[in-house]
Amino acid sequence: MFGKFTVVKVLETRLDATVAGEFRQGLIDFIQKGQVFLVLDLSDVEFIDSSGLGALVSTLKTLGGQGDLVICGVQKSLLLLFELTRLDRVFRLYYDPKEAVEALSS
């Protein structure tokens, strides 16, 4: 944790249908415990399918404007996916957790 921000490091290399449900539930568990300012570190993630993207969007909707979810560490190939799906306009993307926390704290 960085102050009020919870950094969640995703250890999976693939966010696909096989892990998306459990991944989403894990994030919702954080939110239900009151950790509503989340920095999601995707630096180890090499692949995201529609289920993984859906889990991200669903988590953001769960927050309902009562917190924040930002993403950092997106690899170049995934950045293209975020741009193609226009999710780069939905999620704020940062280089690393430190940059994300600094941006959110200012």
C-alpha positions, 0 to 999 in steps of 0.5 A: 500500500502507498498511503490510501492506494493499494497496489495490486501486482498481477502475477498471471501472464495471461488475463483470459477466460480461465482466470478472469472471474477469479481475478475480478472477484479478487479486485471486488474483495479489495473494494468490499474491504474499503480499499477503493483506490487501486493501482493495478500493476500489469507489468507481468501480463503478456496477454489479455482477452475480452474476458480479462478486459471485461473484468477490468471494466466490471471492477471499475463499474463496481467502484461506481465513482467512489474510488479509483482504478488506474493501470500501470506497467502495460507492455507495448503489445497490450497498450495497442489492445487498450488503444484499439478498444479505446480503453486507454480513454477509460483507464489512466495508464502509467509507467509504474506504480510509483508514477501512478501513485504520484499522479493520483496524489497530486 
